[in-house]
Structures are given as structure tokens and as C-alpha cells.
Amino acid sequence: MKVLGIDLGGTNVAMAVVNENGEILVRKTIETKVQEGFEKVVERISKAANEIISEVGGVSKIGIGSPGSIDHKNGLVRFSPNFPGWINVPLSKEIEKRTGVGVTLENDANAFVMGEKWFGKGKGYTDIIGITLGTGVGGGVITGGMLLRGHKGIGAELGHVVVDPNGYPCGCGNHGCLETIASATGISRLAREWKERYPNSIISEFTAKAVMDAARQGDPLGVKVLEIVSQALGIALGSLIHIFNPQLIVIGGGVSRAGDVLLSAVKKRTRENVMRSFWDTYEIVLSDLVDDAGIFGAASMGFEEIKS
């Protein structure tokens, strides 16, 4: 069985045919060109999809992971800040019409956690929380083996768990969301704001990678930012552990490339923020799927639908 996974991004669309063993058989990346409008984007995706499907001799399903608010049941992109003008657009229906293959559409963060269940660290687990630390912070929850979507299908916005009510304003309209601190954007802002207090810091460019690399070397500014970020994650994950009682928490996204320096700090802070009775009930790990997490996540939605 083969599924075409499509990772829809604001700049590029990455797609690949994946088999049940998690092997990528063929892949392709195209520019999204969102400025050309929905119809043109759909035409370009469909053309590339048909080429890749023909190359492998057909697929059983197409899975698409998209940022924004997604109506999984009806295959609609309700709204996405990455795609201006995409309001309740029938993405699944239009791709199906042009490829002749059934499509399942899901929010990219929900797809991420499902990808971990099928192909990543979540294999064999039934209760998983996935957190993606990128430009923003996303998340997904699997409980009892089922993806949690909520009443309108837009639940599990884990990046908007409030960790500091008096904190930074968030793009969602609230203040102090996890996303304002633990995202790559938040990390960069923190480093810039604290720079004057640490004039001897080795940090010269304020990227999340540079900050985390500096923290690994014991740089005081890097260590300070890591302390703030890990505390925010510890508060958020502690709350999520109390609510969902997961077996596993998987951290992905570009910021997760920081590796053990981030993981050990998050583990420590999370333990400080959960009740003692939860201490040995969960694991926190870093995703192995970072570069291809979007493709595997999208493909996993297709496999999940076939299985059900």
C-alpha cells in the first residue's frame, strides 16, 4: 500500500510517496506561489501529484497536511494566515477532482503527531502529545489511539496554552501563549531583549539555532533564554500531562534540532510542574522525523483513513 503525503507550506509544497514501512519511494518539491490564488495553487499541486503518482504506478490515498484551521470532515481549509484569501476553500474536493484519488486533509500539527504514531517515536503508543517548535508552536493529541479534534475539528491548539497571563501579546489576540516564548520567533526576541544584560555573550546573530548553540557552550545569554523557554514548556507540558495523561510527548520542529540541551532542560522543568503521582507515567523525546515530519504526517493521515 502506498500513500502520497503532501506537506503544504506557504513557500513550498513538499510531497512524497510513502509505503507502510515508512520508506519514501519518490519525492518532489514545488513552489507554492500563494500570491497566484487558490485555483492556480491547486492546479500546480495536482500536476505535480499526478506526475509522482504515475511514476510509482498509483497510490491508495492522498494525505495533505496544511497549516491553519481545517475542516477535516468536509476537506476545507477554513482559514490559514499563510494563505491569504483561502476562506473555506474545498482543497480536498479540488485535488480529488484533478487526480482521481481520494484525499484526506488535516491540520499540519495534528498530522505531525499522527506521523509519529505511524512512523516515528510514537510507534506502539496509544496516548501521545506532539509539540512542534518552529516559527510558531503547534501541537496534536492522540488519546486512546484516536486523534483528538474537538467539537468543530479545531481543537488541540497547544501553542496557545497561556503560560504567562501578563506576557507578550500573541497573534491570536491573547497574551503569554506558549508560542510567544518557545517558538523560533520567541527565542530570537528573548535573546535580543536580554542582550544588553549580557554584553560579553558570544551570540552575534539572534536565530534560535545560534541561541541554543550558545546555551550548549554555557554562554550566559544562551543559558538565560533556554531557562525561560524550558520553564514555559514545562508549565505547558505539565498542564497537558495533568489533562491527557500521555505515555509519550514528542517534540519536533526546527527548534528541536537543539537536541539534548533543550530536552534535558524541558524534562527538568516539566517534572517540576506535574504532580508527584504523574512523575513516572510519561516520557519526553525528540522527534527523529524533523526534516520529513510534514510528509510523514500527511501520509499517515491517508494510512489512518484506509485502516479505519
C-alpha positions in Angstrom: 0.0 0.0 0.0 1.3 3.5 -0.9 0.1 6.9 0.1 1.1 10.3 -1.3 1.8 12.7 1.5 1.7 16.4 0.7 3.1 18.9 3.1 1.5 22.3 2.2 3.6 25.3 3.2 3.4 29.0 2.5 6.6 28.9 0.4 7.0 25.3 -0.8 4.9 22.2 -1.2 6.8 19.0 -0.4 5.3 15.7 -1.5 6.4 12.1 -1.4 5.0 8.6 -1.9 5.4 6.6 1.3 4.8 2.9 1.9 3.6 1.2 5.1 7.2 0.6 6.2 7.9 4.3 6.2 10.1 4.2 3.1 10.0 7.3 0.8 9.8 5.9 -2.8 9.8 9.2 -4.7 9.6 12.8 -3.8 9.1 16.2 -5.3 9.1 19.8 -4.1 7.4 22.7 -5.9 6.9 26.4 -5.1 3.5 27.2 -3.6 3.2 30.7 -5.1 0.2 31.6 -2.9 0.0 35.1 -4.5 -1.4 33.5 -7.6 -4.6 32.4 -5.8 -6.3 29.1 -4.8 -7.1 27.8 -8.3 -3.5 28.2 -9.6 -2.0 26.6 -6.5 -4.4 23.6 -6.7 -3.5 23.2 -10.4 0.2 23.2 -9.7 -0.2 20.7 -6.8 -2.4 18.4 -8.8 0.0 18.4 -11.8 3.0 17.5 -9.6 0.9 14.9 -7.7 -0.2 13.2 -11.0 3.4 13.1 -12.1 4.6 11.5 -8.9 1.7 9.1 -8.8 2.3 8.0 -12.3 6.0 7.4 -11.5 5.2 4.8 -8.8 2.2 3.2 -10.6 -0.6 4.6 -8.4 -1.4 5.3 -4.8 -4.3 4.3 -2.5 -4.8 7.7 -0.9 -3.5 11.3 -0.8 -2.9 12.9 2.6 -2.5 16.6 3.0 -1.1 18.5 6.0 -2.0 22.2 6.0 -1.4 25.0 8.4 -4.4 26.8 9.8 -8.0 25.9 10.8 -9.0 22.7 8.9 -12.4 21.1 8.5 -11.2 17.5 8.2 -14.7 16.1 7.7 -15.5 18.3 4.7 -12.0 18.7 3.4 -11.9 22.5 3.8 -9.2 25.0 4.7 -11.3 27.3 6.8 -8.6 29.9 7.3 -4.8 30.0 7.2 -2.6 33.0 7.8 -0.1 31.5 5.3 -2.7 31.6 2.5 -4.4 35.0 2.1 -7.9 34.7 0.7 -8.3 31.0 1.5 -11.6 31.1 3.4 -13.5 27.8 3.5 -11.8 26.6 0.3 -12.6 23.0 -0.8 -9.0 21.7 -1.1 -9.7 18.0 -0.8 -12.5 18.1 -3.4 -10.4 20.0 -5.9 -7.4 17.8 -5.6 -9.6 14.7 -5.8 -11.2 16.0 -9.0 -7.9 16.6 -10.7 -6.1 13.4 -9.6 -8.9 10.8 -9.3 -7.5 9.8 -5.9 -9.3 10.2 -2.5 -7.9 12.9 -0.3 -7.8 13.3 3.5 -6.9 16.8 4.8 -5.7 17.6 8.2 -4.1 20.4 10.2 -0.3 20.0 9.9 0.3 19.8 13.7 -2.4 17.1 14.0 -0.7 15.3 11.1 2.6 15.6 12.9 1.5 13.6 15.9 -0.1 11.0 13.7 3.1 10.7 11.7 4.9 10.0 15.0 2.4 7.3 15.8 2.8 5.6 12.4 6.5 6.2 11.6 8.3 7.8 14.5 8.9 7.6 18.2 5.2 7.1 18.8 5.0 3.6 17.3 3.2 1.2 19.7 1.8 4.0 21.8 -1.9 4.9 22.2 -1.6 8.2 24.1 0.7 10.8 22.6 1.2 14.5 22.7 3.1 16.1 19.8 4.6 19.6 20.0 6.2 21.4 17.1 8.5 24.2 17.8 9.0 26.2 14.6 8.2 29.7 13.5 5.1 29.2 15.7 4.2 26.4 18.1 1.7 23.7 17.1 0.5 20.5 18.6 -1.6 17.5 18.4 -3.1 14.9 20.8 -3.8 11.2 20.4 -5.7 9.7 23.2 -6.8 6.0 23.3 -5.3 5.7 19.8 -7.6 8.4 18.3 -6.7 11.8 17.1 -8.4 14.5 19.3 -10.0 17.1 17.1 -12.7 18.6 19.3 -16.3 19.7 18.5 -15.5 21.8 15.4 -12.4 19.9 14.5 -10.0 22.8 15.5 -9.0 21.6 19.0 -5.6 20.9 20.4 -4.2 24.4 19.7 -1.4 23.6 22.1 0.8 26.6 21.1 -1.9 28.8 22.6 -1.8 27.4 26.1 -1.2 30.5 28.3 2.0 30.2 30.3 2.2 33.9 31.4 -1.0 35.9 31.5 1.0 39.2 31.6 3.3 38.1 28.9 3.9 39.0 25.3 0.9 39.7 23.0 0.2 36.8 20.7 -1.0 36.8 17.1 -4.1 35.0 18.4 -5.1 38.1 20.4 -4.2 36.7 23.8 -1.1 37.4 25.9 1.6 35.0 27.1 0.8 32.0 24.9 3.5 29.3 24.7 4.1 30.3 21.1 5.3 33.8 22.1 8.2 32.2 24.1 9.1 28.7 22.8 8.9 29.3 19.1 11.9 30.2 17.0 10.4 33.7 16.7 10.0 33.9 20.5 13.6 32.7 21.2 15.0 35.3 18.8 13.0 38.1 20.6 14.1 36.9 24.0 17.8 36.9 23.0 17.5 40.5 21.6 15.8 41.7 24.7 18.3 40.2 27.2 21.4 41.1 25.1 22.2 44.3 26.9 22.4 42.5 30.3 24.9 40.0 28.8 27.3 42.2 26.8 30.0 39.5 26.7 27.7 36.9 25.1 29.1 35.1 22.1 25.7 35.4 20.4 26.0 37.7 17.3 23.0 36.6 15.3 19.7 36.1 17.0 18.4 32.9 15.4 17.0 30.1 17.6 19.9 27.9 16.4 22.5 30.4 17.4 20.9 30.9 20.8 20.7 27.2 21.5 24.2 26.5 20.3 25.4 29.2 22.6 23.5 27.7 25.5 25.2 24.3 24.8 28.5 26.1 25.2 27.5 27.7 28.5 27.1 31.2 27.2 25.2 33.2 29.9 22.7 34.8 27.4 22.0 31.5 25.7 21.6 29.8 29.1 19.2 32.6 30.3 17.0 32.2 27.2 17.0 28.4 27.5 15.9 28.8 31.1 12.9 31.0 30.1 11.9 28.7 27.2 12.2 25.5 29.1 10.2 27.0 32.0 7.4 28.0 29.6 7.4 24.5 28.1 7.5 22.9 31.5 4.4 24.8 32.6 2.5 24.0 29.4 3.5 20.3 29.3 2.8 19.9 33.0 -0.8 21.1 32.4 -1.2 18.9 29.3 0.1 15.9 31.3 -2.5 16.5 34.0 -5.3 16.8 31.4 -4.3 14.0 29.0 -2.1 11.6 31.0 0.0 10.7 27.9 2.5 7.9 27.7 4.7 9.9 25.4 5.4 13.6 24.5 7.3 14.1 21.2 8.9 17.4 20.5 9.6 18.3 16.8 10.0 21.3 14.6 13.2 23.2 13.8 13.9 24.3 17.4 14.1 20.6 18.4 17.4 20.3 16.5 18.9 21.9 19.6 19.0 18.3 20.9 19.9 17.3 24.4 20.5 20.8 25.7 16.8 21.6 25.1 15.5 18.1 26.0 17.2 17.9 29.4 16.0 21.4 30.4 12.4 20.6 29.3 12.4 17.3 31.2 13.6 19.0 34.4 11.1 21.9 34.2 8.2 19.6 33.3 8.9 17.4 36.3 8.7 20.4 38.5 5.3 21.3 37.1 3.5 18.0 37.5 2.0 16.2 40.5 4.2 13.6 42.0 1.8 10.8 41.0 2.5 11.6 37.3 6.3 11.5 37.6 6.8 8.1 36.1 3.8 8.0 33.8 5.3 9.7 30.7 8.4 10.1 28.5 9.6 13.2 26.7 11.5 12.6 23.5 12.7 14.5 20.4 11.3 13.6 17.0 13.5 11.7 14.5 11.4 12.9 11.6 12.3 16.6 11.7 13.2 17.1 8.1 10.4 14.9 6.7 7.9 15.2 9.5 5.4 17.1 7.3 5.5 14.4 4.6 5.2 11.5 7.0 2.5 13.3 8.9 0.4 13.9 5.8 1.0 10.3 4.6 0.0 8.9 8.0 -3.4 10.6 7.7 -4.0 8.6 4.5 -2.9 5.4 6.1 -5.1 6.1 9.1 -8.2 6.6 7.0 -7.5 3.5 5.0 -7.1 1.5 8.2 -10.4 2.8 9.6 
